[in-house]
Amino acid sequence: MAFENNRSKIHPQKFALFVACASMMMMFAGLTSAYIIRQAAGNWLEFALPRLFYVNTGVILLSSILLQGSYVAFQQERAQLYRGLMALGFLTGLAFLVLQYQAWQAMDFSGVRFDGNPSGSFVYVLSGVHALHLLGGMATLIVALLHAFLLPVRFTPRRKLRFELTLIFWHFVDVLWIYLLLFFILQQP
């Protein structure tokens, strides 16, 4: 009976990651609340979001799908598929960052500057803080790639946990981007 009870508990590292994700979500909730409060104060520039924000949503969703597929291939110990999907997941994550930078350039080119109207500043800050979190996810993916290509493919409890932690964070960053994009869309006139 003690064995069954132990199986129903969440791993401490997963619990810590869930707590960290919850605190990050609270930070973004605070930032989006500040956006709404500042918007109501007036002097708010209305502008269209760069189309690259929408493209980026597809890119980050694709990245999550590829990494989830890599995890399934890892569970089945299908080395080539596991490594290939992980590499593609990493590359699409990198593409997200490049496209995000291009979206900021498009905003700047259209006259929406970081140091200009608060409406643009908030979009830069919110999407920029998200990009910083994505960089953290990219760092974990680099470690996962090193494991995938340098270690023999074996589905061990320790490697399973590491991969699950990486996936949880990556999917969280994915959902966070969707939240931000929907927030931006809903705030437009």
C-alpha positions as CSV (number, residue, x, y, z in Angstrom):
1,M,0.0,0.0,0.0
2,A,2.9,2.4,0.7
3,F,4.1,1.8,-2.8
4,E,0.8,2.9,-4.3
5,N,0.7,6.0,-2.2
6,N,4.3,6.9,-3.3
7,R,3.3,6.6,-7.0
8,S,0.5,9.2,-6.6
9,K,2.8,11.9,-5.3
10,I,4.3,14.5,-7.7
11,H,8.1,14.5,-8.1
12,P,9.6,17.4,-6.1
13,Q,11.3,18.8,-9.1
14,K,8.1,18.9,-11.0
15,F,6.3,20.5,-8.1
16,A,9.0,23.2,-7.9
17,L,8.7,23.8,-11.7
18,F,4.9,24.1,-11.4
19,V,5.4,26.6,-8.5
20,A,7.9,28.6,-10.7
21,C,5.4,28.5,-13.6
22,A,2.6,29.8,-11.4
23,S,4.8,32.6,-10.1
24,M,5.8,33.5,-13.7
25,M,2.1,33.5,-14.7
26,M,1.4,35.8,-11.7
27,M,4.1,38.2,-13.0
28,F,2.5,38.3,-16.4
29,A,-0.9,38.7,-14.9
30,G,0.5,41.7,-13.0
31,L,2.0,43.2,-16.2
32,T,-1.2,42.7,-18.2
33,S,-3.2,44.3,-15.4
34,A,-0.8,47.3,-15.4
35,Y,-1.4,47.4,-19.2
36,I,-5.1,47.7,-18.7
37,I,-4.8,50.3,-15.9
38,R,-2.4,52.4,-18.0
39,Q,-4.6,52.1,-21.1
40,A,-7.6,53.5,-19.1
41,A,-5.5,56.6,-18.1
42,G,-5.6,57.9,-21.7
43,N,-2.8,59.0,-24.1
44,W,-2.9,55.5,-25.6
45,L,-1.7,54.9,-29.2
46,E,-3.8,52.4,-31.1
47,F,-1.7,50.3,-33.5
48,A,-2.0,47.0,-35.3
49,L,0.2,44.2,-34.0
50,P,2.8,43.0,-36.5
51,R,1.6,40.0,-38.5
52,L,4.8,38.2,-37.4
53,F,3.1,37.9,-33.9
54,Y,0.5,35.6,-35.5
55,V,3.1,33.7,-37.5
56,N,5.1,33.2,-34.3
57,T,2.1,31.6,-32.7
58,G,2.2,28.9,-35.3
59,V,5.9,28.5,-35.0
60,I,5.8,28.0,-31.2
61,L,2.9,25.6,-31.5
62,L,4.8,23.6,-34.1
63,S,7.8,23.6,-31.8
64,S,5.8,22.2,-28.9
65,I,4.3,19.5,-31.2
66,L,7.8,18.5,-32.4
67,L,9.1,18.3,-28.9
68,Q,6.1,16.2,-27.7
69,G,6.7,13.9,-30.7
70,S,10.4,13.7,-29.7
71,Y,9.3,12.6,-26.2
72,V,7.1,9.9,-27.6
73,A,10.0,8.7,-29.8
74,F,12.3,8.8,-26.8
75,Q,9.8,6.6,-24.8
76,Q,9.9,4.1,-27.7
77,E,13.7,4.4,-27.9
78,R,13.5,5.3,-31.6
79,A,16.8,7.2,-31.6
80,Q,16.7,8.8,-35.1
81,L,13.1,10.1,-34.7
82,Y,13.8,11.3,-31.1
83,R,16.9,13.2,-32.1
84,G,15.5,14.6,-35.4
85,L,12.2,15.9,-33.8
86,M,14.2,17.4,-30.9
87,A,16.5,19.2,-33.3
88,L,13.5,20.5,-35.3
89,G,11.8,21.6,-32.0
90,F,14.9,23.5,-31.1
91,L,15.2,25.1,-34.5
92,T,11.6,26.2,-34.5
93,G,12.2,27.7,-31.0
94,L,15.1,29.6,-32.4
95,A,13.0,30.7,-35.4
96,F,10.5,32.1,-32.9
97,L,13.2,34.3,-31.3
98,V,14.4,35.5,-34.7
99,L,10.8,36.3,-35.9
100,Q,10.1,38.0,-32.6
101,Y,13.1,40.3,-33.2
102,Q,11.8,41.0,-36.7
103,A,8.4,41.8,-35.3
104,W,10.0,44.3,-32.9
105,Q,11.8,45.8,-35.9
106,A,8.5,46.0,-37.8
107,M,7.0,47.9,-34.9
108,D,9.9,50.3,-34.7
109,F,9.7,50.8,-38.5
110,S,6.0,51.6,-38.2
111,G,6.7,54.3,-35.6
112,V,5.9,52.3,-32.5
113,R,9.0,52.7,-30.5
114,F,10.0,51.2,-27.1
115,D,10.6,54.7,-25.6
116,G,7.5,56.2,-27.3
117,N,3.9,55.8,-26.3
118,P,3.2,53.5,-23.3
119,S,1.0,51.2,-25.5
120,G,4.0,50.2,-27.6
121,S,6.3,50.1,-24.6
122,F,4.0,47.6,-22.9
123,V,4.0,45.3,-26.0
124,Y,7.8,45.4,-26.2
125,V,8.1,44.7,-22.5
126,L,5.5,41.9,-22.4
127,S,6.8,40.2,-25.5
128,G,10.4,40.8,-24.5
129,V,10.0,39.2,-21.0
130,H,8.3,36.3,-22.7
131,A,11.3,36.0,-25.1
132,L,13.6,36.0,-22.0
133,H,11.7,33.0,-20.7
134,L,11.9,31.4,-24.0
135,L,15.7,31.8,-23.9
136,G,15.7,29.9,-20.6
137,G,13.7,27.2,-22.4
138,M,16.3,27.2,-25.2
139,A,19.0,26.7,-22.7
140,T,17.3,23.6,-21.4
141,L,16.8,22.4,-24.9
142,I,20.5,22.7,-25.6
143,V,21.1,20.4,-22.6
144,A,18.4,18.0,-23.9
145,L,20.0,18.0,-27.4
146,L,23.4,17.2,-25.9
147,H,21.8,14.3,-24.0
148,A,20.1,13.2,-27.2
149,F,23.1,13.2,-29.4
150,L,25.9,12.3,-26.9
151,L,24.3,9.7,-24.7
152,P,23.0,6.3,-25.7
153,V,19.2,6.4,-26.1
154,R,17.8,4.7,-23.1
155,F,14.5,5.4,-21.4
156,T,15.6,5.7,-17.8
157,P,13.6,7.3,-15.0
158,R,16.2,10.0,-14.6
159,R,16.2,11.0,-18.3
160,K,12.5,10.7,-18.5
161,L,12.1,13.2,-15.6
162,R,14.6,15.6,-17.3
163,F,12.7,15.4,-20.6
164,E,9.4,15.9,-18.8
165,L,10.6,19.0,-17.0
166,T,11.9,20.4,-20.3
167,L,8.5,19.7,-21.9
168,I,6.5,21.2,-19.1
169,F,8.5,24.4,-19.2
170,W,8.4,24.6,-23.0
171,H,4.6,24.0,-23.1
172,F,4.2,26.6,-20.4
173,V,6.1,29.2,-22.5
174,D,3.9,28.2,-25.5
175,V,0.7,28.7,-23.5
176,L,2.0,32.0,-22.1
177,W,2.6,33.3,-25.6
178,I,-0.9,32.4,-26.6
179,Y,-2.2,34.2,-23.5
180,L,-0.2,37.3,-24.4
181,L,-1.3,37.3,-28.1
182,L,-5.0,36.9,-27.1
183,F,-4.6,39.6,-24.5
184,F,-3.1,42.0,-27.1
185,I,-5.9,41.1,-29.6
186,L,-8.7,41.7,-27.0
187,Q,-7.2,45.1,-26.1
188,Q,-7.4,46.4,-29.6
189,P,-10.4,48.5,-30.6
